[in-house]
Amino acid sequence: MRILISDEVSAACVETLQGHFTVDYRVGLSAEELAKTIHAYDGWVVRSATKVTAELIDRATLMKVIGRAGAGVDNIDVDAATRRGILVMNTPGGNTLSTAEHTVAMILSLSRNIPQADRSLKSGEWKRSRFTGTELYGKTLGVVGVGRVGREVAIRMKSFGMQLIGYDPILSQDEASRLGMQLVPFDELVADSDYITLHTPLTKNTEALINRDTLSRCRKGVRIINCARGGIVDEVALAEALRAGQVAGAALDVFAIEPPPKDHVLLSLPNVIVTPHLGASTEEAQEKVAIQVAEQMVDVLTGKTVRGAVNLMPIERDVLIKYGPYLDLCSRLGNFTTQIVRAPIRRIVFQYVGEISEYPTTLLSHTVLAGMLGNVVEQVNIVNAPLVARQHGIELAETRTGEHHDFTNLILVELTLGDGRMTLGGTLFGKNDPRIVIVDDYLFDSRLGGFMAVLSNEDKPGQIGRLGTVLGNHKINIAHMSLGRQKIGGRAMTILNLDQPMEEPVIQELTSEGFYGVMTADLTQVRRPYSFVASSS
């Protein structure tokens, strides 16, 4: 495999990846140069400088994983990557302390006018009164986004005697209380804060979160700090509020466009402190994120574990050890399903019964889907399978129940088809023996592997003998046979495991002998379920 590193990273990242892959460390490539070369790479490491656009992703035909050595992924078109089945990872914890410390430094510098006083003194002035500052003690700090960085900032600013209020749609009040913080609605935070520090990702919901309306509702003299992402602040609106005195000062480490143009409206204002996106720029942080993204990429591409994924739930190594056989079962069950189902699938309900309902079942559902769609759609895997399913008009749902009267663990795939319904059920025998045990109302015990066939007949004497005769005449050996019926003389169904595939002439002869609904499945090449290789194999 070949890995491209297109932004400056620590040498530790390069060395770690070189232990497993061919690595090209090519910093400063233009978009045109990337477009010409990206098709040759299986993995891609970036920081914030490279813009991973949908156009580049479409050209990255071998790409399996994109790793961001840092927290934010707004320079990566994650939706485009997901559509292509490309895993996107980041390293959100590696630069937490560095960014939090930089935020604290910005708050202190803003309060005491340190950069302005430094410039004045170095120019030969001694004008102390111009740079009278304000104490932090007793002031209210509003923390927008109480994630990793926001929490660390809160802990540090609490020691300065600041009153902490926070806005976060996920954090509980109990957790906030442990930080000495009161959770409040966003509008209340805006109205009651002396300082507002931003620590959210840049999304559709947070773009221009600080705007004219927001600033007009702030306390007069509020100070704004943004060490998160450019674009969260409407920079023109902020400049207007700074000139009007509504905002006393601002400290910005990030901009909507980086680097900002020399005539940027905020760069000429004396009450604005700026740094060139230095939040994560410490030796310690860069070493951490470089090693972390490299190790994550090695683990993913060698099938060991998934950490730091932004478009897939994390899969830790110990989970895979315990979880692996069920992932294999799900992949095989999905593969089997689309080979024996002939009608269009309209809706799929994944039902988990027994102890397995306590597992992170979303990943299991994705794995069933990837197994199903891999037979009919190119470039699908567990990253993009739900998206691909919805694009094909398939509705998805998931349920969990505690117990089943026959099985300790059971995975049911309930299908709504264009011409009816079908239910398939799978489980593990022992620790790692995947079986198909339910087809509609029939119970079975068949291994999910190799060459398989499903067929129905009227339950009457001699039919199984005819089946064996036909297959024997065509030199097809039966490795295992499982029979299901609901009542004597009714419909019977048989699932076969065969040593050789069943071709069309055999199916036609079986039909003439009273068998119907004959369906075959080839599970000889079911791919590794947690492989992120976007292929149709």
Disulfide bonds with the S-S distance in Angstrom:
none
